[in-house]
Amino acid sequence: MAPLTLVALTEEWIMNKVGLNHQRLGDVRSLSLPGTYKQKIGYLGNGLANFERLKSLNLSHNSLVSLEGLQHLKHLQILNLYYNCIPSLEEVKVLFELSFLRELDLRLNPLGKIYPHYRPFVVLAMASLRKLDGCPVKDAERKAAKKRCSRLRSRDDRQALVERLSMKLSLLSDEDDVGSNPVDIRRSHSYSNEELQSAPDHQCPSPSHSGSSPFFNRSWLTKPGLQAENKQQDSYRKPLEELLDVMDKHWVGKRTLQLNTNFLTQIVQILSMMENHISSKDAEVKTLKEEVGALCFFAAAQEREHKADVTEFTARLGELNTQLRVALEKNAALQKELITSERLYRQCMADHLPALQDIGAQRRVEELRKEVAELRRKVKEAQERQGPTSVLTGSAQECD
């Protein structure tokens, strides 16, 4: 079987492949360049730059990892990238510049395993698309993608805000005078409109972050990964949810929160509640530490027992190995004796075979003698019976 060859796409290679006899590449409307078992396209380069009016392009069953070079095909309407090696939706961003693209096939590419829910992002980013991966793009699907983008915008804004609040509120446990002066709390932990509005308006989702699911919701605060990174933030879950509710109620996108007394008062109350919540957890933490100590002691005792059992099993295993070695030695000795006995038996049989043959011949001679005597006896009896019969026969002849 011939080895696979990866080729770089060039105009000369295309002309030889499809049999073009003219140099007017701009007049070509359709190209079919599927890969084979022997030869596949691995790099596009600028090989398609002069096919300016191309409308249909088939690049299926190739080994493309990048789509750089397709942005020149401004009139392209149908693109088949079935069964290639496109690794991520970052590479698909090149196709967003093709405003006339109606049909796109990305099936059987690695991006389908890495980003199994990439379809809404592609549908939303390419308004002209009417068919994706062999399935029509319906208006309902496009509307659902837009709603998802809207939710993503608000949730990303909240995510940025909560990250900043969590980082700054975690410093509360290190301040001794936080609970004694609510005004200081307001000054230290109230946020300016620049901070509250620092999260920029999020554009519609792009393939660059489609695989990591940037959606934010309040259950995000309970993910184990976040707790592992900052255990102290776990105590702020409920207060932060209330803080988000306050933000939803008061923040209308204008720079007025810093002067909103009602908002600041509620923030101070929430921060105080967070401080009280942390204090109430001290006893629980102490109890957990005692339980951890008891568990460590129990684990140490179990480890000692385990080591004793291992030592005992090791000793027994040594004894069994010794017994096995003795049994194997006995077995070897018995096999040697058996081989010797068989050899002696064969030799004995070979030595006594003539004598046994003579004995057998003598027995046969005796049997033959007995048979001869028996035959003689039978002949004599027959002769005796034949005598009276001959006399009777002679008398009958005389009478005649």
Secondary structure, DSSP 8 states (H G I E B T S, - for coil): ----EEEE--HHHHHHHHT--SS-GGG--EEE----SSEEEEE-TTTTTT-TT--EEE-TTS--S--TTGGG-TT--EEE--S-----HHHHGGGGG-TT--EEE--SSTHHHH-TT-HHHHHHH-TT--EETTEE--HHHHHHHHHHHHHHHHHHHHHHHHHHHHHHHGGGGG-SSTTT-HHHHHHHH---HHHHT-S----S--GGGGGG-----GGGGG-HHHHHH-GGGGGGHHHHHHHHHHHHHH--SSTTGGG-HHHHHHHHHHHHHHHHHHHHHHHHHHHHHHHHHHHHHHHHHHHHHHHHHHHHHHHHHHHHHHHHHHHHHHHHHHHHHHHHHHHHHHHHHHHHHHHHHHHHHHHHHHHHHHHHHHHHHHHHHHHHHHHHHHHHHHHHHHH-
